[in-house]
Amino acid sequence: MANIKQQIKRVKTNEKARLANSSFKSGMKTAMKAVLTAKDKETATAALSLAYKKLDKAQAKGVVHKNFVARHKAQLASYVNTL
């Protein structure tokens, strides 16, 4: 553990950010899984809308890279179109 006061503060804020980011990623993964487990096209389309929102929000917050978002949006859209 650091002795410097500012570094102790940074450790605390980094831990808060890590927990917030992991929570956000978990919600994002759940939204993507809801699309893949949907039984019919209507529910899949509704879930796809929520998944897009979560992915875009994660990208805006800097939790995930833009290419990650683009790749997963394309994969999910492709899956819904095959239903």
Secondary structure, DSSP 8 states (H G I E B T S, - for coil): ---SHHHHHHHHHHHHHHHHHHHHHHHHHHHHHHHHT-SSHHHHHHHHHHHHHHHHHHHHHTSS-HHHHHHHHHHHHHHHHH-
